[in-house]
Amino acid sequence: GGFVGMVAMFFVLWWFSPRKVLSLTVVAVCAFSIYFLGGEDYRAEMATVTDTEEGTADARILSWQTAWDMFLDNPLGVGGNNFQVRFPEYQGDRFPRGMWGRVAHSLWFTLIPETGILGIIIYFMLLYYNIKDIFEVKRMNSLRDSPESRYLYHMSIAMLASLAGFFASATFVSVLYYPHYWYMTAIIIAIANISRNRQVMSAADELKGSIAIPRNA
């Protein structure tokens, strides 16, 4: 999960980089360095990324199937942290032993059965407005403007890469109730409000400068 998140993050950074060839070269150098310096154990672990028939990958897929069955029976949700409590009721013959207390190993397959339809809608609305704010900050700021504007521009790209990395990893880890996404949401809201306030102040300064002052005033 961590490896997939890192790949997603690097892809976003490359996609929005104004120097794509240079950034791709840097990413490639980092990737090869990690691969060759990681040792045999690391390379063997990475070789299992696409293996869905054995080990934890197979167990995750079976857990997700169980989560989906749980959601179909409880479209309004079973309640926070209750997937692991209700797991044995829906595991069927997918697992050789009782799965009480085991999590879904996925943010999405924790969200779906535990919060139900309303929770899914609210969560995706929050994500939609986060992404909307990020692109608004990116649009309102430029690399050719002031240092403050360049800083906000880079912050927008950083937050977009952070979301991509987080959700790519979260697909394979039960982090729905971890604080990381909520910290990112707070930062996104803050930089969006700062950008809007700077825009209003800039417009006010331009308006003030365009008003002619009478000579006899």
C-alpha positions, 0 to 999 in steps of 0.5 A: 500500500505504501509503495502504491501511494508513493507511485501515485504521489510521484505521478501527480508531481510529474504531471503538474511539473513544468519541467516534465523531462527533468522531473521524470529523470529525478523520479527514475533515479530515485526509483532505481536507487531505492530498488537497487539499494533495498536489497534482495528482500525488498525486491522479492517483496515488490515482486509480489505486488501483482500477486492476488492469489496468495498471502495478504492480497487474497485475504484483502479481496475476500474481506472486500467481498464480505464488506460488499455483502454486508453493505447490501444487507445494511445499506444505511450502514452497520455503524462505525468500527462495527465491520470487524464485529459483524465480520463473522456473520458475512464471511461464509466459507471464504476464510478457514477460521472466524474473523471477528475483530479483523478490519477490512484492510481498505478505507473504501470497504470500511466506509461502505458497510459502516457508514452506508449510503449517507456516509458515502455521499457525505464523504465523497462530497467532502472529497469533491470540495477538497479537490475543487478548492485545490484547483481553485488555489492553483488557478488563482496563483501563478509561478510568475507572480509574487513569492506568496503566490508561488508558495500557494501554487506549490501548496496546491500541487503538494496537497493534490499529490498528498491526496493521491498518495493517501487514497492510493495507499488507503485502498489497501489499509483501514485508515478511515478513522485516522486523522491524516485526511482531516488534517489535509482537509484543514490545510486545504480549507486554509490555503483556499481561504488565504487565496480568496482573501488575497484575491479580494484585497488585490481587487480592492487595491486595483479599484482604489488605484483606479479612482481619480481624486478631484484636485479640490478634494 
